Amino acid sequence: MTLAFLLTLPLYGSLFHVRLVNEMAIFALFAIATNLMLGYGGTMPFGQAAFFGAGAYACGLLLMEAGVPLPLCLIAAGILSACLAVIIGFFSLRLTGIYFAMITLAFSMMIWGVVWKWRSFTGGDDGLVGIPLPSALAPVINYYYLCLGIVAFCMILLLTIVRSPFGSILQAIRENRVRTEFVGINVKRHLLIGFVISGFFCGVAGALFALLSRGAFTEYINYPTSVEVVLMCILGGVFSFAGPALGAVVVILLESLISSYTEYWLVIMGVVLILLVEFVPGGIVGLIRQRKGA
Amino acid sequence: MHPLGVTMPLSAELFLQQFITGLSSGFVLFILASGLALIFSVLGVLNFAHGSFYMVGAFMASTIVGLLAKTGVSFWPALVFGPFVIAILGGVTEIVLLRRLYVRGLLYQLLLTYGLILVFLDVTKAVWGPRPRTIPRPFGLEGWVSFGGANFPSYSLFLVVMGVLIYFLLVGILKRTQLGLRIRAAASSGEMVSALGINTPRLFSLVFFIGCWLAGLAGALAAPVGSISLGMDASMIIKCFIVIVVGGMGSLFGALIGALIIALVEAYAILFFPEFSIVCIYIIMALVLLIRPWGICGKPLIER
């Protein structure tokens, strides 16, 4: 049903709506990829913006400076983010809990600082503007379908990963890390692999977003982005696969709606966030499951 | 041009001046970061909104100064009362919003404090307007003091003195009072403390109150320096965060060292590498994370 809606949207929706849903799809991917470490792995990755931004900038730079063909750019963006994840993960996974959250946040802010200052390479706080799309993709609708396709493909990959033995191990780690280690599983290595996979898909999402926005900006790497994606996961429900996607949809919808009505959208977002955090523990999916179960 | 990019002649005088600049902003940073560290050690929450309390503290100080402008002693009441207003704000926030999230887990608490940032930003904008404001230095501290052949703003020296006072005040409280004992115990093990019969929720509220008091104080102290603007929260929370990472999570002395290092590095980096002064700080953070991720004064961790 959702599929039908997504596929037929351009027929009756305005270009603005198409672009909005496009954005939701990209962030859905970003959120689901993040949830691999959050909901399935049981960690608190607060630096995911680093991968999202890295993918965005990588894609933009490759396209603009090196003229690399688009499909390769996307894959390269993912691989680059994955490499970044290897480095960051190697150092961060030494710590757990809030300390892991802090160190991932710290790394992502470091990358933000470097990108912000390195004007000659990244455009600094102006960002990388004017990322070109091949003319076949330039129309909003064309890119929308491409994006949907890529996002769907990635989600299927992620779903496969989550349903595989690897996915089960991650969840075991989440439930009881010590016990999983006793059973003989190298917890750190599995978390690192998960972190890298997560980073790869976050990078792809970032690349897709850079193409959508025709630019890569430092906001992509800044901590609000990291926190927002975690929020999307929580809102949608971390213990389900599609929950984060739902969360992404809701958050983007809210932001779009609220900011069109009032200049003071920050406070409303904040209040909504606070209310949700206070009163809706399992996220939307949790709520639905409760209703069904009860 | 000088190979290192220095655009002004480097002299002992400049060196000394930057030292005092760095020292004074370092102590303000320490006061702010100590609040964050305190909240973190005891409650285990990284209060993302700490910078917001700081910002509101600065704006509040400007309001008090404005109200009392006629009396000629406007700054000191702001310094004395402002932080308490912020502390009360913090206490209320903790009791009403944060407390019920302790059972939910850390993630929700973090998200809540992030939500607070958003709320505070817009409320500040609504109450005080979007434009930056400034307040003058307090009477008696507008001038300069000279020694060592250089001139230093008196206010900077005042900040250093305040910072040192607050440090010893905090150390004194922690080491010599019942409250301090409880705080240290809670920082060490929250569960044990509760089992020993200490009213943990009240302790948490009190610690949050003190942490926000420190944030408000830092804001009030920083108010006469530079301008008071809506972006203050973001820039300071990042620095605070770096201080805690560098100095050691949960250590007061670590917060002091971290703050001074960060501020001094920034003060000197601006001289030598004006373009990359931010990166210098991040490089230090990177080094600490790579070599000793629990910070200079932190302890290698057991999971909380």
HADDOCK unambig.tbl for C-alpha pairs under 7 A between the chains (distance, minus, plus):
assign (segid A and resid 91 and name CA) (segid B and resid 290 and name CA) 6.60 0.50 0.50
assign (segid A and resid 96 and name CA) (segid B and resid 303 and name CA) 6.50 0.50 0.50
assign (segid A and resid 97 and name CA) (segid B and resid 303 and name CA) 6.90 0.50 0.50
assign (segid A and resid 110 and name CA) (segid B and resid 282 and name CA) 5.49 0.50 0.50
assign (segid A and resid 113 and name CA) (segid B and resid 278 and name CA) 6.82 0.50 0.50
assign (segid A and resid 113 and name CA) (segid B and resid 279 and name CA) 6.14 0.50 0.50
assign (segid A and resid 114 and name CA) (segid B and resid 279 and name CA) 6.20 0.50 0.50
assign (segid A and resid 117 and name CA) (segid B and resid 276 and name CA) 6.65 0.50 0.50
assign (segid A and resid 231 and name CA) (segid B and resid 111 and name CA) 6.97 0.50 0.50
assign (segid A and resid 264 and name CA) (segid B and resid 122 and name CA) 6.08 0.50 0.50
assign (segid A and resid 266 and name CA) (segid B and resid 118 and name CA) 5.16 0.50 0.50
assign (segid A and resid 266 and name CA) (segid B and resid 119 and name CA) 6.37 0.50 0.50
assign (segid A and resid 266 and name CA) (segid B and resid 122 and name CA) 6.07 0.50 0.50
assign (segid A and resid 267 and name CA) (segid B and resid 118 and name CA) 5.38 0.50 0.50
assign (segid A and resid 267 and name CA) (segid B and resid 119 and name CA) 4.06 0.50 0.50
assign (segid A and resid 267 and name CA) (segid B and resid 122 and name CA) 5.33 0.50 0.50
assign (segid A and resid 270 and name CA) (segid B and resid 115 and name CA) 4.26 0.50 0.50
assign (segid A and resid 270 and name CA) (segid B and resid 116 and name CA) 6.17 0.50 0.50
assign (segid A and resid 270 and name CA) (segid B and resid 118 and name CA) 4.99 0.50 0.50
assign (segid A and resid 270 and name CA) (segid B and resid 119 and name CA) 5.11 0.50 0.50
assign (segid A and resid 271 and name CA) (segid B and resid 115 and name CA) 6.81 0.50 0.50
assign (segid A and resid 271 and name CA) (segid B and resid 119 and name CA) 6.64 0.50 0.50
assign (segid A and resid 273 and name CA) (segid B and resid 115 and name CA) 5.76 0.50 0.50
assign (segid A and resid 274 and name CA) (segid B and resid 112 and name CA) 5.49 0.50 0.50
assign (segid A and resid 274 and name CA) (segid B and resid 115 and name CA) 5.81 0.50 0.50
assign (segid A and resid 277 and name CA) (segid B and resid 108 and name CA) 6.00 0.50 0.50
assign (segid A and resid 277 and name CA) (segid B and resid 112 and name CA) 6.57 0.50 0.50
assign (segid A and resid 278 and name CA) (segid B and resid 101 and name CA) 6.91 0.50 0.50
